[in-house]
């Protein structure tokens, strides 16, 4: 890895850490960047997942005020995220790499669609008249399935989680975003542990993304809410489309 690539990957990690904290889908910045630089898709996905863990932790710390009073809720949902993340990461390792390259094209398309429709989802979730105050079994199962997706690929995992939480729980959207950050962090942690044990990892990539994502996580928690979400969304979609072009 040359100095130019290292700087680019670090900046991508910073952007991803900020976007993951505020919205989700930060992997649609880092993963396409790695693919564009010529790294194999599975290696890029694994190294990206591990590198974003410090940023996820940083984002959770930044949202600690919104997490007050959510302990019981999270204790019910975290096990589902852990089991789902473990399942998804194992699937990534046991399935042939060619399968991932084909499937990830579909997953990126789905993630980009979610990024585009996210504002409409947010407006709808801001009026949770139909939602319940307690965690239901259906929500636990769906959070587990989101964990499988997150452990396997992860891009737009945060958007999926915030949509599920908003549909099933009556609460302020920022508090739900804090809970989303915790669940996504758990998925990334367990998936990363699996990858460290059993996968090939480019630790230079991990280091660059980790440094960037920690800074980005704090930026997302402090100033990210003030950024123009439309601009962020356009950047995510453009970078995601570049990955599709590279993979096709």
Buried (B, 14 or more C-beta within 10 A) or exposed (E): BEEEBBEBBBBBBBBBBBBBBBBBBBBBBBBBBBBBBEBBBBBBBBBBBBBBBBBBBBBBBBBEEBBEEBEEBBEBBBBBBBBBBBBBBBBBBEEEEEEBBEBBBEBBEBBBEBBEEBEEBBEEBEEBEEBEEEBEEEBBEBBBBBBBBBBBBBBBBBBBBBBBBBBBBBBEBEBBBBBBBBBBBBBBBBBBBBBEEEBEBBEBBBBBBBBBBBBBBBBBBEEBEEBEBEEBBEBBBEBBBBBBEEBE
